[in-house]
Amino acid sequence: DSEKEQLKTLKRVVKHFENGLPLKDLGQIIKILNLCAKKMNEQEAFTEPLCELIKLFGLPFQKKKSSDEVNYSTEVSKCIAELGYLMSVPSSQVRIEICKCVLSFYKMELPGKLLSGYQPTSANYKIQMAESGELAKTLVLSLALVENQLTEKLWVLKALQHLSISGKNCRLMMEAQAASRLCLYLNGADPSGQLVFRSSDILWKLLENTSKEEVASQLSSLECVHALKEVFVDILHGFRHSDHQLRNDLLMIATVLAENPAVPMVESGFAKLLIVLATFTEVKISNPLVKDLKLTYSYEDFEMKQLLFNVIRVLSKNPSAAQLLSENNVMPALLYYVKPNQKPGFHDWSAAQYEELQLHAIAVLASVAPVLVDKYLSCQANTLLLVFLEWCTGQDPFFGQGNSFHGTGGRGNKLAQMRYSLRVLRSVVSLYDDAVNLNLCDQGAISQLLDILKYAAKKSKEKEDATLLEIQADTLFILSVLCENDLHRKELFSYEGIGRLIPFLQMDPKKLHSGLGHNCLLFSALDCLWSCVVGCYIAEDYFLEKQGIFLLLDLLALKEKNLCNIILGILVEFCDNPKTTSHISTWRGEKDQTAANLLIELWRQEELELGVRRDECGRIVDMKRPIASSFQRQQKVIPVPANCPTFAIVEVSENMRGKLYSLLCKLGFENLPGLSAKDFVTLAIIRHYIDFKVGEVWSEICEELKEEFRPIMSDEEALEAILKVSEDTGKAVNTLQTKILERQHHQEIQEEKETYTKIQAILKQREMINKSWENFLARTSNYEALKKAKKLQEKSIEVSRSKIKTQNGTVHSTDIKGLHTTV
């Protein structure tokens, strides 16, 4: 029981295990550690032995068998967890020794001499056990104990740095609110600068290995954002290379925070600081924060500039930051880059760096412009962009580097600049703001955009890539928005624009699945056709002259689900022009297919996908609900307000049947060429589509009434009569379909009979020919047969002669002298 004896015993234990602790003894060693920790509260003499014992945990554990690692895993993880709990011991020396021990897990050094009969455990064993024992979580919680001890705090952070390499440890640290704890300690006093460096490094790893949203949520308090802002301001004016790197790391963390609208970036003033930093080189700003700040144009400053541009992009999505963006000249700063590239570079940026910044600025402008429309117009952004696009299509020599994310596809050309400028225009015209669109059109944007289409089409013939396809798709979209609902603009588009559209409609169908973006391009072309041509008779007639309807029907014949709906919509709109139906009727597809046959095939395909009930011949099965889909049959009627459409009405816009019906109505249901009996069976249903749809609506009304109240007798009789009309229509159509099929069956039988008659006649003819041949052979080989044939011939000649003697007439002999055959 004496203190001296206990200390001697501890020394002997340390000496005995100086080459490593066996796995089987770890439980007892931990008990000894805990006893020492309790003794330390009374006698400081136990501090040294406790530290010596903790050092033993830094050596590799010893195992007798390979299976020991698995067998003792639960005990080992508990022991390492206990090691973390010893951080509560109020001794700086013990705490530092524990942190050193954790660091040794990641840099394991073998002792000079191994225990006899033992082997060291695998290199990653302790790291895995630390994860199982939740050591990282314990160390994060221990930060509260060392809050006022800088040296101990730095050792804990160093240990956490190593532990945060693991994703599992990072998740454990997040459970202990590591992000908010570390952020609050950022601006503590630390002459060495290690506190900020290590804390930011751990935060960065937490962002990489866990959910960014969860990290941002923990840092969403005003105190955390203020702490981050103060540290960033302090390090902003640093001159060392490490300061610049740390500044950029903090800036990246701030960007992640800005992506979460709940984080008070605006309220803390951090957002304004970042906006000012992003624009101070392009726009003169009298702000004390940037008064003495100068860029060195090093790689770190270049990276900072890009990060600041990205922050502006992120803030543009936050409605509360819109006022800040407007007040701090963000629009003029970004538009500064919308001009032909200067050579060499800009200020002290290299040509490649300037190009990268230019493209990044224009990409950010696409996000900012829709938020700051008034600033966009006041800065004459449309004019700048159109002039810049003119430079992009011009012959001025320029060799883009194309070595950045935004420069993809732009090496040796101006396509990257064109691509992002068009993205800006696309983003602002998408607002459907009359002032923006009018401003564009007044400056001749329609004509210039058509020139861009021509330029891009020419480049595509040389080499087609995703960048060129995107340029063309965006141009078509911008034209669609500008010309929609404006007859004058459609007329401006008509002749040249239709000439540009036709090649897109002639696209090789195989390209639609190439993955480059041809499908998006085709959809943009169809959208442009609908917006820029339909509704203007001059443009429609010119499109018809160019055989555009034939091209649309060729695309429809591909039966691509996504294409069919939009093409049918365009064709329905086009049918308001009286010349269209003749073009549709004239069209012939593969195997001489007619448009009517194609439309009916599409109807059958649509009903098959919708699960409409039909028998094997295509006839109506359900007389009460002849056109109901499987979903409609399962759906219960839900009472809705009068201004809300019911499912029967909504269903019309959700499939192609309504458009197919409209088109066939335009073509007429009589005398449609190229239809089979099966087509006529389907056509009988299509012809009564509206009747059936009205019946569905009345059926819904009846169901809704039953849900709410009971109709009076007269109303109930009227409803029953209405529903019976719909059912009778279904029965009548079914009867007509049966007659069509019977008539077809009768016709097939008649055709079969005629075919058999022809076959019989052919066989009889063959028999006669064979018999004639046999007679001929007999005459040539049998003399008696020849004599008999000769007599028959003479008799036939005699019978054929006229019995009336002609007077004074010359009689000719019918025999050829010397002939010995009857051929």
C-alpha positions, 0 to 999 in steps of 0.5 A, spaced: 500 500 500 505 504 500 506 509 495 514 508 494 512 500 493 507 502 488 511 507 484 517 501 484 511 496 481 509 501 476 517 502 473 517 494 473 511 494 469 514 499 464 520 496 464 517 489 462 513 492 456 518 496 454 518 493 447 510 493 446 504 491 450 501 484 448 493 484 446 491 480 452 494 484 457 491 491 455 485 490 459 489 490 466 494 496 463 488 500 462 486 499 469 493 501 472 492 507 468 485 509 471 488 507 478 494 512 476 489 517 474 486 517 480 492 517 485 494 523 481 489 528 484 493 526 491 500 525 489 503 528 483 509 523 483 504 518 479 504 523 473 511 520 470 509 513 471 502 515 467 506 518 462 511 512 461 505 507 461 501 512 455 508 512 451 507 504 451 501 505 447 505 508 442 508 502 440 505 496 436 501 492 440 504 484 440 500 478 438 501 471 439 496 469 433 494 472 427 487 471 429 488 475 436 487 482 432 480 480 431 479 476 437 481 482 441 478 487 437 472 489 442 477 490 448 482 494 444 477 499 441 475 500 449 482 501 451 483 506 446 477 509 448 479 509 455 486 513 453 481 518 450 478 519 456 484 520 460 484 527 457 480 529 463 486 528 467 488 535 469 495 535 467 498 538 461 504 533 461 499 527 460 494 530 455 500 532 451 503 525 451 496 522 449 496 526 443 503 524 441 501 517 442 495 518 437 500 521 432 504 515 433 498 511 430 500 514 424 507 513 424 509 506 427 516 505 429 518 498 431 522 497 437 529 495 437 527 488 440 521 484 439 518 480 445 519 472 444 513 468 441 510 475 439 509 479 433 507 486 432 500 487 429 499 490 422 500 497 421 493 500 420 490 496 426 491 501 431 488 506 426 482 502 425 481 500 433 481 508 434 475 509 429 471 503 433 473 506 440 470 513 437 477 516 439 476 522 435 469 524 438 472 524 445 478 528 443 473 533 440 470 534 446 476 534 450 477 541 446 473 544 451 478 542 457 484 545 454 480 552 451 485 556 455 491 552 454 494 554 447 500 548 447 495 543 449 490 545 444 495 545 438 497 538 440 489 536 440 488 539 433 495 536 431 492 529 433 485 531 430 488 533 423 491 526 423 484 522 425 480 526 420 484 523 414 478 517 415 471 519 413 469 515 419 473 519 424 470 525 420 463 523 421 464 522 429 467 529 430 461 532 426 457 528 432 461 532 437 460 539 433 467 539 431 465 544 425 462 549 430 467 548 436 473 549 431 471 555 428 470 559 434 477 557 436 479 560 430 481 567 432 484 565 438 491 568 440 496 564 437 503 568 435 505 561 431 499 561 426 498 554 427 491 554 430 488 557 424 492 553 420 490 546 423 483 548 424 482 550 417 485 544 415 481 539 419 475 543 417 477 542 410 477 535 411 470 535 414 468 538 408 471 533 404 469 527 408 462 529 410 456 532 408 457 539 406 450 541 408 451 538 415 458 542 416 455 549 413 449 548 418 454 547 424 457 553 422 451 557 421 451 561 427 453 569 427 458 567 432 462 562 427 461 567 421 464 573 425 470 568 427 471 566 420 471 573 417 475 576 422 481 571 421 480 572 414 481 579 414 487 578 419 490 573 414 488 577 408 494 582 408 499 577 410 505 576 405 508 569 406 506 564 401 503 560 406 498 566 408 496 566 401 494 559 401 491 559 408 487 565 405 484 561 399 483 555 404 478 560 408 475 563 402 473 556 400 470 554 406 466 561 406 464 559 399 461 553 402 457 557 407 455 562 402 451 556 399 447 555 405 442 561 405 441 560 412 448 562 414 448 569 416 453 571 410 450 578 409 448 580 416 455 579 418 458 583 413 462 577 410 458 577 404 460 585 402 467 584 404 468 578 399 464 582 393 468 588 394 475 584 394 472 580 388 471 587 384 476 592 387 481 591 381 476 592 375 472 598 379 475 603 383 472 602 390 474 607 396 474 602 401 479 602 407 479 594 407 482 594 400 486 601 400 493 598 401 491 591 398 495 589 392 495 583 388 502 580 386 499 576 380 502 570 383 498 563 382 495 564 389 492 571 387 490 568 381 486 562 385 483 567 390 480 571 384 477 565 381 474 563 388 472 570 389 468 570 382 465 563 384 463 567 391 459 572 387 456 566 383 453 563 389 451 569 392 447 571 386 442 565 388 441 568 395 435 573 394 438 577 401 444 578 397 441 581 391 441 589 394 449 588 396 451 585 389 447 591 386 450 597 390 457 594 390 458 595 382 458 587 381 455 588 374 460 593 371 466 589 374 464 583 370 462 586 364 469 589 364 471 582 361 466 582 355 471 585 350 476 582 345 482 579 349 488 584 349 495 581 348 499 580 352 494 579 358 491 584 362 495 588 367 500 583 370 496 576 368 499 572 363 494 571 356 492 564 359 490 567 366 486 573 363 483 568 358 481 564 364 478 570 368 475 572 362 471 566 361 470 565 368 467 572 369 462 571 363 460 565 366 458 568 373 455 574 369 450 568 366 448 567 374 448 575 376 444 578 370 437 575 371 438 577 378 440 585 377 436 586 370 436 593 371 443 594 372 444 589 366 440 594 362 443 601 365 450 598 363 448 597 356 450 589 357 446 587 351 450 592 346 457 589 349 455 582 348 453 583 341 459 587 340 463 581 343 459 576 339 461 580 333 468 579 335 467 572 336 465 570 329 470 575 326 476 574 322 481 577 327 486 573 329 486 569 336 488 563 339 485 561 345 489 557 350 483 552 352 486 550 358 481 551 363 474 548 365 471 554 362 475 554 356 473 547 354 473 546 346 476 553 345 483 552 344 485 556 338 479 559 337 473 563 340 468 558 341 469 558 349 468 566 349 462 565 344 459 559 348 459 563 355 456 570 352 450 566 349 449 563 356 448 570 358 443 572 353 440 565 354 439 567 362 436 574 361 431 572 355 429 566 359 426 572 364 421 574 358 422 581 360 420 585 355 425 591 356 431 586 355 428 583 349 426 589 346 433 592 347 436 586 344 431 586 337 432 594 336 440 592 336 439 587 330 440 581 335 435 576 330 440 578 324 446 577 328 444 570 331 442 567 325 449 569 322 452 565 329 448 559 327 451 560 320 458 560 323 457 554 327 454 550 322 460 551 318 464 550 323 460 543 325 462 541 318 469 541 319 469 538 326 462 537 330 463 537 338 459 538 344 461 546 344 458 547 337 452 543 339 451 547 345 452 554 341 447 552 336 442 550 341 442 556 345 442 561 339 435 557 337 433 558 344 434 565 344 431 566 337 425 562 340 424 567 346 425 573 342 420 571 336 415 568 340 408 572 340 411 577 335 409 577 328 414 583 326 420 579 329 417 572 326 417 576 319 424 578 320 426 571 322 422 568 316 426 567 310 433 566 312 431 563 319 427 557 315 433 556 311 438 555 317 432 551 321 431 546 315 438 542 316 437 541 323 430 537 321 434 533 316 439 531 322 441 523 321 437 520 326 443 516 329 446 522 331 440 523 336 443 517 341 451 520 340 451 523 347 454 529 344 447 533 345 444 532 338 437 531 341 438 537 345 439 541 338 433 538 335 429 540 340 431 547 340 430 547 333 423 544 333 422 549 339 424 555 334 420 552 329 414 553 333 415 560 336 418 563 330 414 560 324 408 558 326 403 563 326 406 567 321 403 566 314 409 568 310 414 564 314 409 558 314 408 558 306 415 559 305 416 553 310 411 549 306 415 551 300 421 548 303 417 541 304 418 542 311 412 538 313 415 532 309 421 533 314 417 533 320 413 527 318 419 523 317 421 525 324 415 523 326 416 516 323 422 515 327 416 514 333 421 517 338 417 518 344 420 525 346 420 527 339 412 525 337 409 530 342 412 536 340 412 534 333 404 533 333 403 539 337 407 543 331 403 539 326 396 541 329 398 548 329 400 548 322 394 545 320 390 552 321 394 554 314 389 551 309 395 549 305 398 544 310 393 538 310 395 537 302 402 536 304 400 531 310 396 527 305 401 527 300 407 525 304 409 518 303 414 514 308 418 507 308 414 502 304 409 507 301 406 509 308 401 514 309 400 520 314 394 517 316 397 510 317 402 513 321 398 517 326 393 511 327 399 507 329 402 512 334 395 512 337 395 504 338 402 505 341 400 510 345 394 506 348 398 500 349 403 504 353 397 507 357 394 500 358 387 502 355 383 495 354 382 492 347 381 485 345 386 482 340 383 485 334 383 492 337 376 493 339 373 496 345 372 492 351 369 496 356 363 500 353 362 504 359 369 507 359 372 505 352 378 510 352 380 509 360 387 508 361 390 503 367 391 509 371 384 512 370 381 505 372 385 505 379 384 512 380 378 514 385 374 520 384 376 525 388 372 532 389 375 538 387 373 545 386 370 548 380 376 551 378 380 545 378 381 540 372 379 533 374 383 527 372 379 526 365 381 533 363 388 533 365 389 526 362 388 530 355 395 534 356 399 528 358 399 524 352 398 524 345 391 522 343 388 529 343 393 531 338 392 525 334 385 526 334 386 534 332 390 532 326 385 526 323 380 531 324 383 536 320 385 530 315 378 528 315 375 521 317 373 519 310 377 517 304 384 516 308 389 512 303 393 507 305 389 504 311 388 496 313 382 493 316 386 494 323 387 501 322 379 502 320 378 499 327 382 504 330 379 510 326 372 508 329 375 509 336 379 515 334 373 518 331 369 518 337 374 520 342 371 527 344 364 523 345 368 518 350 372 524 353 365 527 354 362 521 357 368 520 362 367 527 365 360 526 366 362 519 369 366 523 374 361 528 375 356 523 377 361 520 382 363 527 385 355 528 386 355 521 390 360 523 394 357 529 396 349 528 396 344 525 392 341 528 386 333 529 385 329 524 381 329 528 375 337 530 375 338 522 377 334 520 370 338 526 366 345 523 369 343 516 367 341 518 360 347 522 359 351 516 361 347 511 357 348 515 351 356 514 352 355 507 353 351 506 347 356 510 343 361 505 345 357 499 343 355 502 336 363 503 335 364 496 337 358 494 332 361 498 327 368 495 328 365 488 328 362 489 321 369 492 319 372 485 321 367 481 318 367 485 311 375 484 311 374 477 313 369 476 307 373 479 303 379 475 305 375 469 303 373 471 296 380 473 295 382 466 297 377 463 292 379 467 286 386 465 288 384 458 288 381 459 281 387 461 278 391 456 281 386 451 278 386 454 271 394 454 271 394 447 273 389 445 268 393 449 262 399 445 265 395 438 264 394 440 257 401 442 255 403 435 258 398 432 254 400 435 248 407 434 249 406 426 250 402 426 243 407 429 240 412 424 243 408 418 240 407 421 233 415 421 233 416 414 235 410 410 234 408 410 226 401 407 227 400 413 232 403 418 226 398 415 221 392 416 226 394 423 227 395 424 219 387 421 218 385 426 224 388 432 220 385 430 214 379 429 216 379 436 220 381 439 214 375 436 210 370 438 215 373 445 215 372 446 208 366 450 205 361 445 202 358 451 197 362 450 191 365 457 188 364 458 181 370 460 177 374 459 184 382 457 184 382 450 189 389 450 193 391 444 195 392 443 203 398 438 203 405 439 203 408 434 198 414 430 201 412 431 208 412 425 213 410 429 219 404 432 222 408 437 226 
